[in-house]
């Protein structure tokens, strides 16, 4: 089991996503290059980058109280700009946390800082229930 910012997220673990920093409505995550997540050209697949965005944007909207909330993705829109054959770093920000919906955006960059994708997302904060 691998934890992302102290939370067990099996999908993030399966992709090897690493949490670099979280707090103050921002998060940074890293998707290490892995040939299992490559497309037919050997570049990081859009699906893998989408998983990174989903995990990273969700982390920002619950960054104020990660132990109190889970997150439900309502909408995630990714825009792919350039290909990438190495590690991907995501910087994400929560733009607004409302009573029901929270809004976030992010940028994914390659190892050299080149912008490869952007995304926006809408999320519901779901209070965790004790088990």
MIMARDO-713845 format. One record per atom (N, C-alpha, C, O): residue number from 1; residue in three letters; atom name; x, y, z. Coordinates in nm, 3 decimals. Layout:
<drenkols>
   seq   type   atom         X         Y         Z
   NUM    ALA     CA         X         Y         Z
...
</drenkols>
This chain:
<drenkols>
   seq   type   atom         X         Y         Z
     1    UNK      N     0.085    -0.119     0.000
     1    UNK     CA     0.000     0.000     0.000
     1    UNK      C     0.089     0.124     0.000
     1    UNK      O     0.186     0.133     0.075
     2    UNK      N     0.054     0.218    -0.084
     2    UNK     CA     0.124     0.346    -0.090
     2    UNK      C     0.023     0.456    -0.060
     2    UNK      O    -0.090     0.452    -0.108
     3    UNK      N     0.063     0.553     0.019
     3    UNK     CA    -0.027     0.661     0.057
     3    UNK      C     0.003     0.786    -0.024
     3    UNK      O     0.119     0.817    -0.053
     4    UNK      N    -0.102     0.858    -0.060
     4    UNK     CA    -0.089     0.987    -0.127
     4    UNK      C    -0.137     1.092    -0.029
     4    UNK      O    -0.257     1.104    -0.003
     5    UNK      N    -0.045     1.169     0.025
     5    UNK     CA    -0.075     1.270     0.127
     5    UNK      C    -0.149     1.208     0.246
     5    UNK      O    -0.241     1.268     0.301
     6    UNK      N    -0.106     1.087     0.286
     6    UNK     CA    -0.162     1.021     0.403
     6    UNK      C    -0.292     0.947     0.378
     6    UNK      O    -0.351     0.895     0.472
     7    UNK      N    -0.337     0.940     0.255
     7    UNK     CA    -0.464     0.874     0.222
     7    UNK      C    -0.435     0.757     0.128
     7    UNK      O    -0.360     0.771     0.031
     8    UNK      N    -0.496     0.643     0.157
     8    UNK     CA    -0.481     0.526     0.070
     8    UNK      C    -0.571     0.544    -0.052
     8    UNK      O    -0.694     0.542    -0.041
     9    UNK      N    -0.509     0.563    -0.168
     9    UNK     CA    -0.582     0.578    -0.294
     9    UNK      C    -0.527     0.471    -0.388
     9    UNK      O    -0.424     0.492    -0.451
    10    UNK      N    -0.594     0.355    -0.397
    10    UNK     CA    -0.541     0.245    -0.477
    10    UNK      C    -0.505     0.281    -0.621
    10    UNK      O    -0.404     0.233    -0.672
    11    UNK      N    -0.584     0.365    -0.686
    11    UNK     CA    -0.553     0.403    -0.825
    11    UNK      C    -0.421     0.479    -0.832
    11    UNK      O    -0.339     0.453    -0.920
    12    UNK      N    -0.401     0.573    -0.740
    12    UNK     CA    -0.275     0.648    -0.737
    12    UNK      C    -0.158     0.554    -0.712
    12    UNK      O    -0.051     0.569    -0.772
    13    UNK      N    -0.177     0.457    -0.624
    13    UNK     CA    -0.073     0.358    -0.596
    13    UNK      C    -0.041     0.276    -0.721
    13    UNK      O     0.076     0.250    -0.750
    14    UNK      N    -0.143     0.235    -0.793
    14    UNK     CA    -0.123     0.152    -0.913
    14    UNK      C    -0.040     0.226    -1.018
    14    UNK      O     0.036     0.163    -1.092
    15    UNK      N    -0.054     0.357    -1.025
    15    UNK     CA     0.020     0.437    -1.122
    15    UNK      C     0.152     0.491    -1.065
    15    UNK      O     0.227     0.557    -1.136
    16    UNK      N     0.180     0.464    -0.938
    16    UNK     CA     0.303     0.511    -0.877
    16    UNK      C     0.309     0.660    -0.854
    16    UNK      O     0.417     0.718    -0.845
    17    UNK      N     0.193     0.724    -0.846
    17    UNK     CA     0.188     0.870    -0.829
    17    UNK      C     0.243     0.908    -0.693
    17    UNK      O     0.207     0.849    -0.590
    18    UNK      N     0.331     1.007    -0.693
    18    UNK     CA     0.396     1.054    -0.571
    18    UNK      C     0.345     1.192    -0.535
    18    UNK      O     0.340     1.281    -0.620
    19    UNK      N     0.309     1.211    -0.410
    19    UNK     CA     0.270     1.343    -0.362
    19    UNK      C     0.394     1.422    -0.322
    19    UNK      O     0.469     1.378    -0.235
    20    UNK      N     0.416     1.536    -0.383
    20    UNK     CA     0.533     1.619    -0.352
    20    UNK      C     0.501     1.724    -0.245
    20    UNK      O     0.581     1.746    -0.154
    21    UNK      N     0.384     1.788    -0.257
    21    UNK     CA     0.343     1.887    -0.157
    21    UNK      C     0.192     1.908    -0.168
    21    UNK      O     0.133     1.893    -0.275
    22    UNK      N     0.132     1.943    -0.056
    22    UNK     CA    -0.011     1.977    -0.054
    22    UNK      C    -0.036     2.073     0.060
    22    UNK      O     0.025     2.062     0.166
    23    UNK      N    -0.126     2.169     0.038
    23    UNK     CA    -0.164     2.265     0.140
    23    UNK      C    -0.195     2.399     0.077
    23    UNK      O    -0.155     2.428    -0.036
    24    UNK      N    -0.268     2.481     0.153
    24    UNK     CA    -0.305     2.615     0.105
    24    UNK      C    -0.371     2.609    -0.033
    24    UNK      O    -0.343     2.693    -0.119
    25    UNK      N    -0.457     2.511    -0.053
    25    UNK     CA    -0.533     2.496    -0.177
    25    UNK      C    -0.445     2.467    -0.299
    25    UNK      O    -0.486     2.493    -0.412
    26    UNK      N    -0.325     2.414    -0.278
    26    UNK     CA    -0.236     2.377    -0.387
    26    UNK      C    -0.181     2.237    -0.364
    26    UNK      O    -0.173     2.190    -0.250
    27    UNK      N    -0.143     2.172    -0.474
    27    UNK     CA    -0.080     2.041    -0.464
    27    UNK      C     0.017     2.023    -0.579
    27    UNK      O    -0.004     2.075    -0.689
    28    UNK      N     0.123     1.947    -0.554
    28    UNK     CA     0.218     1.907    -0.658
    28    UNK      C     0.233     1.756    -0.649
    28    UNK      O     0.255     1.701    -0.541
    29    UNK      N     0.221     1.691    -0.764
    29    UNK     CA     0.233     1.546    -0.772
    29    UNK      C     0.324     1.510    -0.888
    29    UNK      O     0.346     1.589    -0.979
    30    UNK      N     0.377     1.388    -0.882
    30    UNK     CA     0.467     1.340    -0.987
    30    UNK      C     0.422     1.203    -1.032
    30    UNK      O     0.395     1.114    -0.951
    31    UNK      N     0.415     1.186    -1.164
    31    UNK     CA     0.388     1.057    -1.226
    31    UNK      C     0.519     1.008    -1.286
    31    UNK      O     0.563     1.061    -1.388
    32    UNK      N     0.583     0.907    -1.224
    32    UNK     CA     0.708     0.857    -1.281
    32    UNK      C     0.684     0.788    -1.414
    32    UNK      O     0.581     0.724    -1.435
    33    UNK      N     0.781     0.802    -1.503
    33    UNK     CA     0.773     0.736    -1.632
    33    UNK      C     0.769     0.584    -1.611
    33    UNK      O     0.850     0.530    -1.536
    34    UNK      N     0.676     0.518    -1.676
    34    UNK     CA     0.661     0.373    -1.664
    34    UNK      C     0.615     0.320    -1.799
    34    UNK      O     0.510     0.364    -1.848
    35    UNK      N     0.688     0.229    -1.861
    35    UNK     CA     0.649     0.180    -1.994
    35    UNK      C     0.511     0.116    -1.999
    35    UNK      O     0.452     0.104    -2.106
    36    UNK      N     0.458     0.073    -1.883
    36    UNK     CA     0.323     0.014    -1.881
    36    UNK      C     0.214     0.117    -1.912
    36    UNK      O     0.103     0.081    -1.949
    37    UNK      N     0.247     0.245    -1.896
    37    UNK     CA     0.148     0.350    -1.917
    37    UNK      C     0.177     0.433    -2.041
    37    UNK      O     0.134     0.547    -2.053
    38    UNK      N     0.251     0.373    -2.135
    38    UNK     CA     0.288     0.441    -2.259
    38    UNK      C     0.187     0.410    -2.369
    38    UNK      O     0.119     0.307    -2.366
    39    UNK      N     0.179     0.500    -2.465
    39    UNK     CA     0.097     0.474    -2.584
    39    UNK      C     0.184     0.401    -2.688
    39    UNK      O     0.297     0.363    -2.658
    40    UNK      N     0.133     0.383    -2.808
    40    UNK     CA     0.205     0.306    -2.911
    40    UNK      C     0.333     0.375    -2.959
    40    UNK      O     0.419     0.310    -3.018
    41    UNK      N     0.346     0.505    -2.933
    41    UNK     CA     0.467     0.578    -2.971
    41    UNK      C     0.571     0.579    -2.860
    41    UNK      O     0.683     0.626    -2.880
    42    UNK      N     0.535     0.528    -2.742
    42    UNK     CA     0.627     0.528    -2.629
    42    UNK      C     0.614     0.650    -2.540
    42    UNK      O     0.689     0.663    -2.443
    43    UNK      N     0.519     0.739    -2.571
    43    UNK     CA     0.495     0.856    -2.487
    43    UNK      C     0.398     0.819    -2.374
    43    UNK      O     0.327     0.719    -2.382
    44    UNK      N     0.397     0.901    -2.269
    44    UNK     CA     0.301     0.882    -2.160
    44    UNK      C     0.161     0.896    -2.218
    44    UNK      O     0.132     0.994    -2.288
    45    UNK      N     0.074     0.801    -2.190
    45    UNK     CA    -0.060     0.804    -2.249
    45    UNK      C    -0.144     0.914    -2.185
    45    UNK      O    -0.123     0.953    -2.070
    46    UNK      N    -0.241     0.963    -2.262
    46    UNK     CA    -0.334     1.062    -2.210
    46    UNK      C    -0.414     1.009    -2.093
    46    UNK      O    -0.449     1.085    -2.002
    47    UNK      N    -0.443     0.880    -2.093
    47    UNK     CA    -0.516     0.820    -1.981
    47    UNK      C    -0.438     0.828    -1.851
    47    UNK      O    -0.496     0.858    -1.746
    48    UNK      N    -0.308     0.802    -1.857
    48    UNK     CA    -0.225     0.811    -1.737
    48    UNK      C    -0.218     0.955    -1.687
    48    UNK      O    -0.223     0.980    -1.567
    49    UNK      N    -0.208     1.049    -1.779
    49    UNK     CA    -0.205     1.190    -1.739
    49    UNK      C    -0.341     1.229    -1.681
    49    UNK      O    -0.347     1.308    -1.586
    50    UNK      N    -0.449     1.175    -1.735
    50    UNK     CA    -0.582     1.200    -1.679
    50    UNK      C    -0.594     1.150    -1.536
    50    UNK      O    -0.654     1.218    -1.452
    51    UNK      N    -0.538     1.033    -1.507
    51    UNK     CA    -0.538     0.981    -1.369
    51    UNK      C    -0.461     1.077    -1.278
    51    UNK      O    -0.506     1.106    -1.167
    52    UNK      N    -0.347     1.126    -1.325
    52    UNK     CA    -0.268     1.222    -1.247
    52    UNK      C    -0.350     1.348    -1.218
    52    UNK      O    -0.350     1.397    -1.105
    53    UNK      N    -0.420     1.401    -1.318
    53    UNK     CA    -0.504     1.519    -1.297
    53    UNK      C    -0.615     1.489    -1.196
    53    UNK      O    -0.640     1.570    -1.106
    54    UNK      N    -0.681     1.376    -1.209
    54    UNK     CA    -0.791     1.343    -1.118
    54    UNK      C    -0.741     1.338    -0.974
    54    UNK      O    -0.804     1.393    -0.885
    55    UNK      N    -0.629     1.272    -0.952
    55    UNK     CA    -0.573     1.262    -0.817
    55    UNK      C    -0.526     1.397    -0.765
    55    UNK      O    -0.549     1.431    -0.649
    56    UNK      N    -0.459     1.475    -0.850
    56    UNK     CA    -0.402     1.602    -0.807
    56    UNK      C    -0.506     1.709    -0.781
    56    UNK      O    -0.498     1.780    -0.681
    57    UNK      N    -0.602     1.722    -0.871
    57    UNK     CA    -0.706     1.823    -0.850
    57    UNK      C    -0.792     1.787    -0.730
    57    UNK      O    -0.834     1.875    -0.654
    58    UNK      N    -0.820     1.658    -0.712
    58    UNK     CA    -0.896     1.614    -0.595
    58    UNK      C    -0.820     1.645    -0.466
    58    UNK      O    -0.881     1.684    -0.366
    59    UNK      N    -0.688     1.629    -0.468
    59    UNK     CA    -0.608     1.660    -0.349
    59    UNK      C    -0.619     1.807    -0.310
    59    UNK      O    -0.621     1.839    -0.192
    60    UNK      N    -0.628     1.896    -0.409
    60    UNK     CA    -0.635     2.039    -0.377
    60    UNK      C    -0.769     2.076    -0.315
    60    UNK      O    -0.774     2.159    -0.225
    61    UNK      N    -0.877     2.016    -0.362
    61    UNK     CA    -1.007     2.058    -0.309
    61    UNK      C    -1.031     2.007    -0.167
    61    UNK      O    -1.116     2.062    -0.096
    62    UNK      N    -0.959     1.905    -0.124
    62    UNK     CA    -0.972     1.860     0.015
    62    UNK      C    -0.848     1.890     0.098
    62    UNK      O    -0.832     1.836     0.208
    63    UNK      N    -0.760     1.976     0.045
    63    UNK     CA    -0.634     2.004     0.114
    63    UNK      C    -0.654     2.070     0.250
    63    UNK      O    -0.566     2.063     0.336
    64    UNK      N    -0.769     2.133     0.272
    64    UNK     CA    -0.797     2.199     0.399
    64    UNK      C    -0.834     2.099     0.509
    64    UNK      O    -0.819     2.130     0.627
    65    UNK      N    -0.882     1.980     0.472
    65    UNK     CA    -0.926     1.881     0.571
    65    UNK      C    -0.929     1.741     0.509
    65    UNK      O    -1.037     1.682     0.498
    66    UNK      N    -0.814     1.686     0.470
    66    UNK     CA    -0.813     1.558     0.398
    66    UNK      C    -0.868     1.441     0.478
    66    UNK      O    -0.920     1.346     0.419
    67    UNK      N    -0.859     1.446     0.611
    67    UNK     CA    -0.912     1.337     0.693
    67    UNK      C    -1.064     1.341     0.705
    67    UNK      O    -1.126     1.240     0.738
    68    UNK      N    -1.124     1.457     0.678
    68    UNK     CA    -1.269     1.472     0.692
    68    UNK      C    -1.347     1.441     0.566
    68    UNK      O    -1.465     1.409     0.572
    69    UNK      N    -1.279     1.450     0.448
    69    UNK     CA    -1.352     1.439     0.322
    69    UNK      C    -1.291     1.340     0.225
    69    UNK      O    -1.169     1.328     0.216
    70    UNK      N    -1.378     1.271     0.153
    70    UNK     CA    -1.342     1.203     0.031
    70    UNK      C    -1.384     1.295    -0.082
    70    UNK      O    -1.439     1.402    -0.057
    71    UNK      N    -1.358     1.256    -0.204
    71    UNK     CA    -1.389     1.343    -0.318
    71    UNK      C    -1.459     1.262    -0.425
    71    UNK      O    -1.420     1.150    -0.455
    72    UNK      N    -1.563     1.321    -0.483
    72    UNK     CA    -1.633     1.262    -0.597
    72    UNK      C    -1.610     1.354    -0.716
    72    UNK      O    -1.642     1.473    -0.711
    73    UNK      N    -1.555     1.299    -0.823
    73    UNK     CA    -1.532     1.378    -0.944
    73    UNK      C    -1.662     1.393    -1.020
    73    UNK      O    -1.725     1.294    -1.057
    74    UNK      N    -1.702     1.518    -1.044
    74    UNK     CA    -1.823     1.547    -1.121
    74    UNK      C    -1.786     1.568    -1.268
    74    UNK      O    -1.855     1.519    -1.358
    75    UNK      N    -1.678     1.642    -1.292
    75    UNK     CA    -1.635     1.672    -1.428
    75    UNK      C    -1.484     1.690    -1.428
    75    UNK      O    -1.428     1.753    -1.338
    76    UNK      N    -1.419     1.635    -1.529
    76    UNK     CA    -1.275     1.653    -1.547
    76    UNK      C    -1.250     1.673    -1.695
    76    UNK      O    -1.282     1.586    -1.776
    77    UNK      N    -1.194     1.787    -1.730
    77    UNK     CA    -1.169     1.820    -1.869
    77    UNK      C    -1.019     1.841    -1.888
    77    UNK      O    -0.960     1.932    -1.830
    78    UNK      N    -0.959     1.755    -1.970
    78    UNK     CA    -0.815     1.761    -1.995
    78    UNK      C    -0.789     1.811    -2.137
    78    UNK      O    -0.861     1.778    -2.230
    79    UNK      N    -0.685     1.891    -2.151
    79    UNK     CA    -0.644     1.943    -2.281
    79    UNK      C    -0.497     1.909    -2.300
    79    UNK      O    -0.411     1.957    -2.227
    80    UNK      N    -0.469     1.826    -2.399
    80    UNK     CA    -0.334     1.778    -2.424
    80    UNK      C    -0.266     1.868    -2.526
    80    UNK      O    -0.321     1.894    -2.634
    81    UNK      N    -0.147     1.915    -2.492
    81    UNK     CA    -0.078     2.016    -2.571
    81    UNK      C     0.045     1.960    -2.642
    81    UNK      O     0.071     1.993    -2.758
    82    UNK      N     0.120     1.874    -2.573
    82    UNK     CA     0.243     1.818    -2.628
    82    UNK      C     0.265     1.679    -2.573
    82    UNK      O     0.208     1.642    -2.470
    83    UNK      N     0.348     1.601    -2.641
    83    UNK     CA     0.379     1.467    -2.594
    83    UNK      C     0.490     1.472    -2.490
    83    UNK      O     0.560     1.573    -2.475
    84    UNK      N     0.505     1.362    -2.418
    84    UNK     CA     0.605     1.352    -2.313
    84    UNK      C     0.648     1.207    -2.301
    84    UNK      O     0.563     1.118    -2.296
    85    UNK      N     0.778     1.182    -2.295
    85    UNK     CA     0.827     1.045    -2.283
    85    UNK      C     0.893     1.020    -2.148
    85    UNK      O     0.952     0.914    -2.128
    86    UNK      N     0.884     1.115    -2.054
    86    UNK     CA     0.948     1.099    -1.924
    86    UNK      C     0.851     1.125    -1.810
    86    UNK      O     0.730     1.115    -1.828
    87    UNK      N     0.906     1.157    -1.694
    87    UNK     CA     0.824     1.187    -1.577
    87    UNK      C     0.737     1.310    -1.603
    87    UNK      O     0.773     1.399    -1.680
    88    UNK      N     0.621     1.312    -1.537
    88    UNK     CA     0.528     1.424    -1.549
    88    UNK      C     0.505     1.482    -1.410
    88    UNK      O     0.479     1.408    -1.315
    89    UNK      N     0.513     1.615    -1.397
    89    UNK     CA     0.485     1.681    -1.271
    89    UNK      C     0.361     1.767    -1.287
    89    UNK      O     0.347     1.842    -1.384
    90    UNK      N     0.271     1.755    -1.191
    90    UNK     CA     0.145     1.830    -1.192
    90    UNK      C     0.146     1.934    -1.082
    90    UNK      O     0.183     1.906    -0.968
    91    UNK      N     0.105     2.055    -1.117
    91    UNK     CA     0.080     2.159    -1.019
    91    UNK      C    -0.069     2.191    -1.029
    91    UNK      O    -0.120     2.222    -1.137
    92    UNK      N    -0.139     2.183    -0.917
    92    UNK     CA    -0.284     2.202    -0.916
    92    UNK      C    -0.324     2.305    -0.811
    92    UNK      O    -0.254     2.325    -0.712
    93    UNK      N    -0.438     2.368    -0.834
    93    UNK     CA    -0.489     2.470    -0.742
    93    UNK      C    -0.640     2.461    -0.732
    93    UNK      O    -0.710     2.445    -0.832
    94    UNK      N    -0.691     2.473    -0.609
    94    UNK     CA    -0.835     2.483    -0.587
    94    UNK      C    -0.873     2.630    -0.604
    94    UNK      O    -0.828     2.716    -0.528
    95    UNK      N    -0.957     2.659    -0.702
    95    UNK     CA    -0.999     2.797    -0.727
    95    UNK      C    -1.114     2.839    -0.637
    95    UNK      O    -1.123     2.956    -0.598
    96    UNK      N    -1.202     2.743    -0.604
    96    UNK     CA    -1.318     2.777    -0.520
    96    UNK      C    -1.371     2.651    -0.455
    96    UNK      O    -1.388     2.548    -0.519
    97    UNK      N    -1.396     2.661    -0.326
    97    UNK     CA    -1.457     2.552    -0.251
    97    UNK      C    -1.593     2.604    -0.203
    97    UNK      O    -1.601     2.685    -0.111
    98    UNK      N    -1.700     2.555    -0.265
    98    UNK     CA    -1.833     2.599    -0.229
    98    UNK      C    -1.900     2.504    -0.132
    98    UNK      O    -1.839     2.408    -0.084
    99    UNK      N    -2.027     2.530    -0.102
    99    UNK     CA    -2.102     2.441    -0.011
    99    UNK      C    -2.119     2.303    -0.069
    99    UNK      O    -2.115     2.204     0.004
   100    UNK      N    -2.138     2.295    -0.201
   100    UNK     CA    -2.160     2.166    -0.266
   100    UNK      C    -2.048     2.129    -0.362
   100    UNK      O    -1.998     2.017    -0.359
   101    UNK      N    -2.009     2.222    -0.445
   101    UNK     CA    -1.910     2.194    -0.548
   101    UNK      C    -1.780     2.271    -0.524
   101    UNK      O    -1.780     2.382    -0.473
   102    UNK      N    -1.670     2.207    -0.563
   102    UNK     CA    -1.539     2.271    -0.558
   102    UNK      C    -1.478     2.267    -0.697
   102    UNK      O    -1.501     2.173    -0.773
   103    UNK      N    -1.401     2.369    -0.729
   103    UNK     CA    -1.345     2.385    -0.864
   103    UNK      C    -1.192     2.393    -0.855
   103    UNK      O    -1.137     2.463    -0.770
   104    UNK      N    -1.126     2.319    -0.944
   104    UNK     CA    -0.979     2.317    -0.943
   104    UNK      C    -0.927     2.317    -1.086
   104    UNK      O    -0.998     2.287    -1.181
   105    UNK      N    -0.798     2.352    -1.098
   105    UNK     CA    -0.732     2.350    -1.229
   105    UNK      C    -0.588     2.308    -1.208
   105    UNK      O    -0.534     2.318    -1.098
   106    UNK      N    -0.526     2.262    -1.316
   106    UNK     CA    -0.388     2.218    -1.303
   106    UNK      C    -0.313     2.222    -1.435
   106    UNK      O    -0.372     2.232    -1.543
   107    UNK      N    -0.181     2.215    -1.422
   107    UNK     CA    -0.091     2.208    -1.537
   107    UNK      C     0.004     2.091    -1.519
   107    UNK      O     0.057     2.070    -1.409
   108    UNK      N     0.026     2.016    -1.625
   108    UNK     CA     0.121     1.906    -1.624
   108    UNK      C     0.240     1.946    -1.711
   108    UNK      O     0.224     1.997    -1.822
   109    UNK      N     0.360     1.921    -1.659
   109    UNK     CA     0.483     1.958    -1.731
   109    UNK      C     0.578     1.840    -1.734
   109    UNK      O     0.577     1.754    -1.646
   110    UNK      N     0.661     1.838    -1.838
   110    UNK     CA     0.761     1.732    -1.849
   110    UNK      C     0.882     1.764    -1.762
   110    UNK      O     0.882     1.864    -1.691
   111    UNK      N     0.983     1.679    -1.768
   111    UNK     CA     1.102     1.694    -1.684
   111    UNK      C     1.178     1.824    -1.709
   111    UNK      O     1.254     1.869    -1.624
   112    UNK      N     1.156     1.885    -1.825
   112    UNK     CA     1.226     2.009    -1.862
   112    UNK      C     1.139     2.133    -1.840
   112    UNK      O     1.180     2.244    -1.873
   113    UNK      N     1.020     2.113    -1.784
   113    UNK     CA     0.931     2.225    -1.756
   113    UNK      C     0.839     2.262    -1.870
   113    UNK      O     0.764     2.359    -1.861
   114    UNK      N     0.843     2.185    -1.980
   114    UNK     CA     0.755     2.213    -2.095
   114    UNK      C     0.611     2.175    -2.059
   114    UNK      O     0.586     2.065    -2.009
   115    UNK      N     0.517     2.265    -2.086
   115    UNK     CA     0.375     2.239    -2.062
   115    UNK      C     0.326     2.131    -2.157
   115    UNK      O     0.340     2.144    -2.279
   116    UNK      N     0.268     2.024    -2.102
   116    UNK     CA     0.218     1.916    -2.187
   116    UNK      C     0.066     1.901    -2.182
   116    UNK      O     0.006     1.845    -2.274
   117    UNK      N     0.002     1.949    -2.073
   117    UNK     CA    -0.143     1.937    -2.062
   117    UNK      C    -0.196     2.030    -1.954
   117    UNK      O    -0.124     2.066    -1.860
   118    UNK      N    -0.322     2.067    -1.969
   118    UNK     CA    -0.393     2.144    -1.866
   118    UNK      C    -0.525     2.073    -1.837
   118    UNK      O    -0.572     1.992    -1.917
   119    UNK      N    -0.584     2.104    -1.722
   119    UNK     CA    -0.714     2.044    -1.689
   119    UNK      C    -0.789     2.133    -1.592
   119    UNK      O    -0.730     2.210    -1.517
   120    UNK      N    -0.920     2.120    -1.597
   120    UNK     CA    -1.007     2.179    -1.497
   120    UNK      C    -1.098     2.069    -1.447
   120    UNK      O    -1.128     1.974    -1.518
   121    UNK      N    -1.141     2.083    -1.323
   121    UNK     CA    -1.229     1.980    -1.266
   121    UNK      C    -1.327     2.038    -1.168
   121    UNK      O    -1.304     2.143    -1.107
   122    UNK      N    -1.439     1.968    -1.153
   122    UNK     CA    -1.542     2.001    -1.056
   122    UNK      C    -1.559     1.879    -0.967
   122    UNK      O    -1.569     1.766    -1.016
   123    UNK      N    -1.562     1.901    -0.836
   123    UNK     CA    -1.564     1.792    -0.740
   123    UNK      C    -1.665     1.818    -0.629
   123    UNK      O    -1.694     1.933    -0.595
   124    UNK      N    -1.718     1.710    -0.573
   124    UNK     CA    -1.801     1.716    -0.454
   124    UNK      C    -1.717     1.664    -0.338
   124    UNK      O    -1.655     1.558    -0.348
   125    UNK      N    -1.715     1.740    -0.228
   125    UNK     CA    -1.652     1.691    -0.106
   125    UNK      C    -1.752     1.601    -0.033
   125    UNK      O    -1.862     1.646     0.002
   126    UNK      N    -1.715     1.478    -0.012
   126    UNK     CA    -1.804     1.381     0.055
   126    UNK      C    -1.750     1.354     0.194
   126    UNK      O    -1.642     1.297     0.208
   127    UNK      N    -1.825     1.393     0.298
   127    UNK     CA    -1.777     1.369     0.435
   127    UNK      C    -1.749     1.219     0.455
   127    UNK      O    -1.828     1.134     0.416
   128    UNK      N    -1.635     1.191     0.517
   128    UNK     CA    -1.601     1.051     0.549
   128    UNK      C    -1.686     1.005     0.665
   128    UNK      O    -1.714     1.081     0.758
   129    UNK      N    -1.726     0.881     0.659
   129    UNK     CA    -1.799     0.821     0.771
   129    UNK      C    -1.704     0.730     0.846
   129    UNK      O    -1.618     0.666     0.785
   130    UNK      N    -1.719     0.723     0.978
   130    UNK     CA    -1.631     0.635     1.056
   130    UNK      C    -1.667     0.492     1.026
   130    UNK      O    -1.784     0.459     1.003
   131    UNK      N    -1.565     0.406     1.027
   131    UNK     CA    -1.589     0.266     0.989
   131    UNK      C    -1.567     0.175     1.105
   131    UNK      O    -1.582     0.053     1.092
</drenkols>
